């Protein structure tokens, strides 16, 4: 009797999956084969796709080989001009204009390796896109399709006549015919869509597939405003006798913010060093190590306050000793649902290194909240523009900066840089600082601050780009509203558009994490 035949040796496994970073070089090489004469993706563009909208980047894989791919982003299509180009709708191929609250999935690339065509690879990729649109509850999929056979008929037909002929099955076009068979309908024909697409004479057919499962969600209706209320605490550093004294002060300010229906309350950098005033430790390095003993008390206090007062708390920052026995300057986000996030300070000042031996973190984080995505950049970090740009590209709309400075010069560095970040990145920035004095507390004895909320500088925003600010060197709160809907519109159609107008062709910021 013959041995049982092992069928697994004959199997070929094709899967559709999301793209990962090791795929990038293979995709670029495949693109050169698929579209000879056209400029392929740059590595940094595909990396930006993965950073911005990883779910929208798909590949077809057969027995471990990449044989097809497609890229997409989400937009509100109504915000784009009827004659938009591929560069317009993709932010020159970087998709940093991806809008997670949009209504339409916009497909910007589909390709199948020439040796694997007629295996329904393209059909599988299109079906994966449809599933993505259903999963995200999007209204439709829109694509700007090439018409690569048009150059053969350009002398005898207009683009409209050519498209009509393809629709009537009188002429075959490998892209348009395929899209029509996959349920897409023609919206219009756009000229100068892809300047290097000579086969299509730079024309593209704008096509749409409508999601029949789409149901309008009232929360996603077009908004005239999306206000977020922020309470900034300018905190007085004064001598106290116990952690209970500290907790009482913090609860008072949290209560004030809650009474004003604030979405966020923001405390300053290392304001927990107020606890040093009763630790009776003269050595700054030893005082910091004693301070870290209060980490759990600090976290429990702010978690309780965030839930009890129903407000998201940027808990200033606190010195924390971690398992490696290093001490870090960490800012915590205490959400009002009881969850906690943390951002390490990345740039340590010479003063922090000299007096306290603080170690640096190594990751730029962006956090989801019930008011959108936010970032926290502690004091010195806001003075490095790369960090704010990375956070913005990750989706942050507000950057909170708890700070602690001892003189006006230090404060102005934080303030000027915070305002610059708001302009450069078309975001809101918030600074919250300490004031007052801590007698007999080495290296924390004097403070200088004027806290504030800043906006981009354009007609839609507050005059001078200042939403509000405190008086210098007084303990007080400042409450202000920022509008994320105005921010979204201004990014699309403001007097200047720093995000859209970046020259990716001559510079780029590489985030190595």
Secondary structure in CASP SS format (residue, H / E / C, confidence):
PFRMAT SS
TARGET T0000
AUTHOR 0000-0000-0000
METHOD secondary structure of the structure
MODEL  1
X C 1.00
X C 1.00
X C 1.00
X C 1.00
X C 1.00
X C 1.00
X H 1.00
X H 1.00
X H 1.00
X H 1.00
X C 1.00
X C 1.00
X C 1.00
X E 1.00
X E 1.00
X E 1.00
X E 1.00
X E 1.00
X C 1.00
X C 1.00
X H 1.00
X H 1.00
X H 1.00
X H 1.00
X H 1.00
X H 1.00
X H 1.00
X H 1.00
X H 1.00
X H 1.00
X H 1.00
X H 1.00
X H 1.00
X H 1.00
X C 1.00
X C 1.00
X C 1.00
X C 1.00
X C 1.00
X C 1.00
X C 1.00
X C 1.00
X H 1.00
X H 1.00
X H 1.00
X H 1.00
X H 1.00
X H 1.00
X H 1.00
X H 1.00
X H 1.00
X H 1.00
X H 1.00
X H 1.00
X H 1.00
X H 1.00
X E 1.00
X E 1.00
X E 1.00
X E 1.00
X E 1.00
X E 1.00
X C 1.00
X C 1.00
X E 1.00
X E 1.00
X E 1.00
X E 1.00
X E 1.00
X E 1.00
X E 1.00
X E 1.00
X E 1.00
X E 1.00
X E 1.00
X C 1.00
X H 1.00
X H 1.00
X H 1.00
X C 1.00
X C 1.00
X C 1.00
X C 1.00
X C 1.00
X C 1.00
X H 1.00
X H 1.00
X H 1.00
X H 1.00
X H 1.00
X C 1.00
X C 1.00
X C 1.00
X C 1.00
X C 1.00
X C 1.00
X C 1.00
X C 1.00
X C 1.00
X C 1.00
X C 1.00
X C 1.00
X C 1.00
X E 1.00
X E 1.00
X E 1.00
X E 1.00
X E 1.00
X E 1.00
X E 1.00
X E 1.00
X E 1.00
X C 1.00
X H 1.00
X H 1.00
X H 1.00
X C 1.00
X C 1.00
X C 1.00
X C 1.00
X H 1.00
X H 1.00
X H 1.00
X H 1.00
X H 1.00
X H 1.00
X H 1.00
X H 1.00
X H 1.00
X H 1.00
X H 1.00
X H 1.00
X H 1.00
X H 1.00
X H 1.00
X C 1.00
X C 1.00
X C 1.00
X C 1.00
X E 1.00
X E 1.00
X E 1.00
X E 1.00
X E 1.00
X E 1.00
X C 1.00
X C 1.00
X C 1.00
X C 1.00
X H 1.00
X H 1.00
X H 1.00
X C 1.00
X C 1.00
X C 1.00
X C 1.00
X C 1.00
X C 1.00
X H 1.00
X H 1.00
X H 1.00
X H 1.00
X H 1.00
X H 1.00
X H 1.00
X H 1.00
X H 1.00
X C 1.00
X C 1.00
X C 1.00
X C 1.00
X C 1.00
X C 1.00
X C 1.00
X C 1.00
X H 1.00
X H 1.00
X H 1.00
X H 1.00
X H 1.00
X H 1.00
X C 1.00
X C 1.00
X C 1.00
X E 1.00
X E 1.00
X E 1.00
X E 1.00
X E 1.00
X E 1.00
X C 1.00
X C 1.00
X C 1.00
X C 1.00
X C 1.00
X C 1.00
X C 1.00
X C 1.00
X C 1.00
X C 1.00
X C 1.00
X C 1.00
X C 1.00
X E 1.00
X E 1.00
X E 1.00
X E 1.00
X E 1.00
X E 1.00
X E 1.00
X C 1.00
X C 1.00
X C 1.00
X C 1.00
X C 1.00
X C 1.00
X C 1.00
X H 1.00
X H 1.00
X H 1.00
X C 1.00
X C 1.00
X C 1.00
X C 1.00
X C 1.00
X C 1.00
X E 1.00
X E 1.00
X E 1.00
X E 1.00
X E 1.00
X E 1.00
X E 1.00
X E 1.00
X E 1.00
X E 1.00
X E 1.00
X C 1.00
X C 1.00
X C 1.00
X C 1.00
X C 1.00
X H 1.00
X H 1.00
X H 1.00
X H 1.00
X H 1.00
X H 1.00
X H 1.00
X H 1.00
X H 1.00
X H 1.00
X H 1.00
X H 1.00
X H 1.00
X H 1.00
X H 1.00
X H 1.00
X H 1.00
X C 1.00
X C 1.00
X C 1.00
X C 1.00
X E 1.00
X E 1.00
X E 1.00
X C 1.00
X C 1.00
X C 1.00
X C 1.00
X H 1.00
X H 1.00
X H 1.00
X H 1.00
X H 1.00
X H 1.00
X H 1.00
X H 1.00
X C 1.00
X C 1.00
X C 1.00
X C 1.00
X C 1.00
X H 1.00
X H 1.00
X H 1.00
X H 1.00
X H 1.00
X H 1.00
X H 1.00
X H 1.00
X H 1.00
X H 1.00
X H 1.00
X H 1.00
X H 1.00
X H 1.00
X H 1.00
X H 1.00
X H 1.00
X H 1.00
X H 1.00
X H 1.00
X H 1.00
X H 1.00
X H 1.00
X H 1.00
X H 1.00
X C 1.00
X C 1.00
X C 1.00
X E 1.00
X E 1.00
X E 1.00
X C 1.00
X C 1.00
X C 1.00
X E 1.00
X E 1.00
X E 1.00
X E 1.00
X C 1.00
X C 1.00
X C 1.00
X C 1.00
X C 1.00
X E 1.00
X E 1.00
X E 1.00
X E 1.00
X E 1.00
X E 1.00
X E 1.00
X E 1.00
X C 1.00
X C 1.00
X C 1.00
X C 1.00
X C 1.00
X E 1.00
X E 1.00
X E 1.00
X E 1.00
X E 1.00
X C 1.00
X C 1.00
X C 1.00
X C 1.00
X C 1.00
X H 1.00
X H 1.00
X H 1.00
X H 1.00
X H 1.00
X H 1.00
X H 1.00
X C 1.00
X E 1.00
X E 1.00
X C 1.00
X C 1.00
X C 1.00
X C 1.00
X C 1.00
X C 1.00
X C 1.00
X E 1.00
X E 1.00
X E 1.00
X C 1.00
X C 1.00
X E 1.00
X E 1.00
X E 1.00
X E 1.00
X E 1.00
X C 1.00
X C 1.00
X H 1.00
X H 1.00
X H 1.00
X H 1.00
X H 1.00
X C 1.00
X H 1.00
X H 1.00
X H 1.00
X H 1.00
X H 1.00
X H 1.00
X H 1.00
X H 1.00
X H 1.00
X C 1.00
X C 1.00
X C 1.00
X C 1.00
X E 1.00
X E 1.00
X E 1.00
X E 1.00
X E 1.00
X E 1.00
X C 1.00
X E 1.00
X C 1.00
X C 1.00
X H 1.00
X H 1.00
X H 1.00
X H 1.00
X H 1.00
X H 1.00
X H 1.00
X H 1.00
X H 1.00
X H 1.00
X H 1.00
X H 1.00
X H 1.00
X H 1.00
X H 1.00
X H 1.00
X H 1.00
X H 1.00
X C 1.00
X C 1.00
X E 1.00
X E 1.00
X E 1.00
X E 1.00
X E 1.00
X E 1.00
X E 1.00
X E 1.00
X E 1.00
X E 1.00
X C 1.00
X C 1.00
X C 1.00
X C 1.00
X C 1.00
X C 1.00
X C 1.00
X C 1.00
X E 1.00
X C 1.00
X E 1.00
X C 1.00
X C 1.00
X C 1.00
X E 1.00
X E 1.00
X E 1.00
X C 1.00
X C 1.00
X C 1.00
X C 1.00
X C 1.00
X C 1.00
X C 1.00
X C 1.00
X H 1.00
X H 1.00
X H 1.00
X E 1.00
X E 1.00
X E 1.00
X E 1.00
X C 1.00
X C 1.00
X C 1.00
X C 1.00
X C 1.00
X C 1.00
X E 1.00
X E 1.00
X E 1.00
X E 1.00
X E 1.00
X E 1.00
X E 1.00
X E 1.00
X H 1.00
X H 1.00
X H 1.00
X H 1.00
X H 1.00
X H 1.00
X H 1.00
X H 1.00
X H 1.00
X H 1.00
X C 1.00
X C 1.00
X C 1.00
X C 1.00
X C 1.00
X C 1.00
X C 1.00
X C 1.00
X C 1.00
X C 1.00
X C 1.00
X C 1.00
X C 1.00
X C 1.00
X C 1.00
X C 1.00
X C 1.00
X C 1.00
X C 1.00
X C 1.00
END
